[in-house]
Amino acid sequence: MNKMIFANLVHRPIRTLISIVAVAVEVTLILLIVGLSVGILSDAKDRQAGIGADVMVRPPGSSNLIGITGSPAPIKVADILRKVAHVQVVSPVITQLSTTGTVEVIYGIDYASFNGMGVSFHFLAGGAFTGPYDAIVDDYFAASKRVHVGQKIEILNQQFTVCGIVEHGKGARKFVPLATMQELIGAPGKASMFYVKLDDPKEADSVAAEIKKIPGMSGYVVTSLREYLSLMTMGNIPGLSTFIGVVIGVAVVIGFIVIFQAMYAAVMERTREIGILKSMGASKAYIISAILRETVLVAILGIAVGIAISYTARGAIVSHFSTLRILVTPGWILRATGIAIVGALGGAIYPAFKAAQKDPIDALAYE
């Protein structure tokens, strides 16, 4: 049977190649789209963890997506937080979503308090702000845009001078002075959130509870950083799971249709061969098994090609857009493999049963 299956695939190389490419496209779509979504989310989590804060305080009704909230909180909240037991440092931050060129979140920071969160900026070139229109960028952004210290860049339609390039992993990729950000977005005396550093990280939950008891603070969203990071999953990001489900659905439909068409055409072309097999005593199960095994072989070849394309494409994308993170994880490779095989088998079931139902006399007389 194995020799027959290989011979059937080789006999129609173009159709076999198209089927393999269809499965490869299915796998590549799943791995790259999911990998990009998971990579961006994982990168955001790592950068939040890299700030070094223990508690986050956000205004009432804040979204879990950093940058969506705006700047509705009075900056004087920082003075209230500094009086709470175990609190060492409070850093007010304005987060501003920018869609110019690419979607990104710009941080307006008070440099001294933000840098004192426990994980200091690691400068690779330059240093801290020296003027109101200085900007600090991370190494990923600097590499992708070939930016160097002293160069002018545009942030929120305003020219800034790059004063420092830091190692990635501490909040955003671009930082400007807090007062300047307040002026640019028309939010004097406001902040989007407050990062809180404690003398003992184990007290994060108790401090969060204590803050909620302060008059006027009950409506604020107060979470330990550990709790916040646990909420940053695909299921908790609005629309992300639906988006990934749609992508997987489209990929499965592509694989299903191409495999169905290829195997149906193959069955019609091999009507006489099927008749010969059945006249020699081949059972319906044998015919079905032959068709499905051929389909599985095509799917496996397509999966291998798809994984190779995914890794190649990931390398090319990251090399050209170094700020993007794409995670092709073993777990999703296994899921993509299962989805591709199930989709391929689904497309081959009807042709396989149609082949098994052929009458050997009619099949032998088929022209």
N, C-alpha and C positions, 0 to 999 in steps of 0.2 A: 504493500500500500504506500509506503514512504517513497519508493521509487516512482510510483505513478503520480503521487502528489507533486514531487519535484518536476517531473516531466510535464505535467499540466501547467505549472507556473512558467516554466522555461518556454513552452510552446507558444504562449501569448505574452511576450516580454513587456510590450507597451502597456497592456491592460494590467499586468501584475505591477509594473512600476507606478502606474496611476493609483492603484489601490494602496500601495505602500506609502506613496506621497500623501494620500488623503489621511491615512492613519497618523502619519508623521505630523501633518498640519494640526490634526486634532490634539495630539500630545503637546506640540509646541505651544499652541494657543493656551492650553490649560496651564502648563508650567510657567510660561512667561507672564501671563496676566496675573495668575495667582502669586507667582514669585515677586512680581513688581508690587502688588498690593501688600503682601506679607513683608517684603523688604522695607517699604516705606514706613509701615506701621512699626516694625521692629527697630528701625533707625530712630523713629520718633521716641520710642520708649527708652532706648539707650541714651539719647540726648537729654531726656528729662531726668533719668537716673544720674547722668553725669554732672548735673548741676550741683548735687551734694546736699540738697534740702531734705528735710524730714517731714515737713507739713506744707500743704498748699492751701491757701485761702483765696477763694474766688467769689465774686459778687453773686447775689441771688439770681437763679435762672441760668447760670453759666453752662455752656456746652462742654462736654469732655474734649472737644476738639480745640486745641490751643489755637488762638488767633481769631476765633469766631466771636468771642464775647465783646471785644472792643475795650473801652476804658470807662466803665460806669462807676467805679468805686473811688471814694475820696482817698487821697493818699495819706490823710491823717489816720487812717485805719492802722497804718504801720506803727504809729506811736502807741495805740491801744495794745497791739500785739506784743510790743516790746516789754510791756509790764507783766505779761503772763509768766508764771513760774516755768523754769527750764528753758525759756527762750533766750538764745544767745544773739542771733542775727535775724533781722527781718529785711527783706529786699523787695521793694515795690518794682513791678515790671509792667511795661505796656507792650502788648503783643499786637502787631498789626499785620493783617493778611494782605499780601501783594500778589497781583496777577499779571504784572508787567513782565513779559517774557516767559516766566514760569511761575507756578503757584508756590509761594513760600511765605513763611512767617518771619517778620522782622521784629527783633527785640529792642525796646528802648529800656536801658538799664541804668541804675545807679551803680557805677563801676565798683566803688569801695565795698558796698554791702553784697553785691552779686558775686564779686570775686572772693568774698569772705564766707561763702556758703560751705566751705570745707573742701571743695575741689577747685583750686585756683586755675585761672587761665594758664596754659602752657604756651608761651609765645615762641613761635618759630622764626619770626622776624618782627621788628618794630616793637611797639609797646602800647601803653594805655592811652586813653583820650587825652589830648592836650588842648583841644578846642571844641566848640559846639558842633562843628560839622566834620568831625572825625568819625571814622567807622572802623570797627574791628570785624574781620572776616575769618572764616575757618579755612583750613588748608584744602579741603575738597572744593570749595567755591573758588579759591585762589587758583587751584590747578586747572579747573574747568574753564575759567575765564582768563587764565594767564595774567592774574592780577599781582602786582608787587606793591610794597610799601611806598607811599608817596603818590600813587596813581589815583586819579579821579574816577569814581563810579557813581552811577545814578541810583538813588534809593528813594522811593516815593516821590518821584519827579523833582528831586533835589540833589545837587551835586555834593558828594562827600569825598573826603580824602582818606584813603586807607592808611591808618596809623599803625595797625598791627595785624599780623596773621597768626592765628592760634591753631592748636591741634583741635580737630573736630571732636564732638561728643559732649559739649556743654551748652545745652539749650538750642539756640538757633545757629544759622550759618552767617548771619549778619547782625551786628550790634551797633546801636547808636546811643548817644547820651539820652537819658530819660527826659530831661528838660527840652531837648530838641525835638524828640518824638511828640511830647505834649503840644509843642508849638505847631508842629507840622499837621497834626490831625485835629487841632482845635480842642484839646482836652487839658487845659491847665489845671493842676492840682488833682489829677485823676490817675488811676492805675488799673490795669486789667486783672492783676493778681498779685499775691504776696507770697514769696517763698520764705519759709521759716526754718532756721537751723536751731536745733536743740542741743543742750549739753549732754543728753543721753537719748539716742534714737529710740530706745525701748519705751520712752514716754510719749511717743507720737500719738497714740490713740487717746491717752488720757488728756494730753494737751489739746487735741482736737475737740474733745468733749468739753473741756474747760472754756475754750474760745466760744463755743456755741452758747454757753451760758451767759456770756457778757451781754448786757443790755444793748440792743441794736445790732447784734451779730447773729441772732438766731436764724435769720434768713440766708446767711452766707453759706457757701458750699465749702466746708472744711474737711479735708481728707488727709490722711497720712500718705506720703508718697508711695508707700508699698501698696496701699489700697488703690490709689489712682492708677498705678502701673498695671495692677491686676484687671482693671476695667478696660485697658487698651487692647481689646481683642477684636477680631473681625465681627463677631456677633454683636458687639456693643457699638460699632461704628455704623451710623445710620446709612442704610442702602448698600453697604459693602458686600454683605453676604448675598443680597439679591443680585448685585452686579456680577459677582463671581458665579452664582448659579446660572445666570443668563449666558455667560461666556461658555461655561461647561456644556450647557444645553445646546448652544449653537455648534460647538465642536463635535458633540455626539451626533447631531443631525448630519453634519458634513460626512463624518465617517460612516454612518449608517447608510446614507443614500448611495455613496460611492461603492461600498462593499455590496450592497443589495444589487446595484446595477451590474457590477462586475461578475458576481456569482450567478445571477440570473442569466446573463449572457453566456457564461461558461456552461451552464446546464443545458441551454438550448443548443449550443454548438456541439455538445458531447452527447446528444441524444442517442446516436448509434452506439457510442462507446458504453453508455449506461445499459443499453439493451443487450450488448454482448456480455457485460458483467452479470446482468440478471439472468441471462440464458445459461451462464456457467454456474449458476447457483448462488450468486451474491444476494444477500438478504437486504431488506430495506434498511436495517440498522447499519449494514456495511456501507451502503451508498451514502446515507446521512453522515456517518462518521468520516468518510472520505472528504465530503464537501466541507464539513466543519473543521476538520484537521487542516485542510488547505487554507481555510479562512484564518485559523489561529496562527499558522505559519506566516501568512501575510501580515497579520496584526503584530506579531512579535518583531518582524523585520521593520515594520513601520514605527513601532515603539522605539526600537534602537536608534533608527534614523532621527526620530523626533527628539529624543534625549540629547543626541549629539548636536542637533541644530540648536536646541535650547541653550546648551552650555556655550556654544559658539556665539550665538546672538547675545547672550548675557555678557560675555567678554567684550563684544563689540560695543554694546550699549554703554556699559560702565566706562569703557575707555574714552568714549566720546562725551558722555554725560556723567562725570565722576560724582556728582551730587546724588545720583539715583542709586538706590540699593535694590538688587534683585536676588532673592533667596530661593534657589532651587533645592528644596529639602528632600531627603530620602522618603519622608512620609508622603509628600505630594507626588513624587515619582511613582510610588506604589499605587496611589490613588489614580493617577493618570493612566497607569498600566491597566489597572482593573477596569476603569471606565472605557478605555479603548478596546479591550478584549470583549467586554460585554456588548458594547455598541457594534463591534464587528460581527459577533455571533448573532446578535439580533437581526442584522442585515442579511445574514446567510441562512437563517432558519427556514424561511419560506422557500427559497430556491432549493435547499436541501430536501425538504419534504416533497416538493414538486418532482424532483429527480427520483426520489424513492417510490413515488406513485406511478411512474411510467410503466406501461405494459410492455414487456420485452418484445412481443411480436410487432406491436406498433412502432416501437423504438428501432427495431432492426429494419423495418420497412421505410423508416424516415429518410428523406432525401434533403 
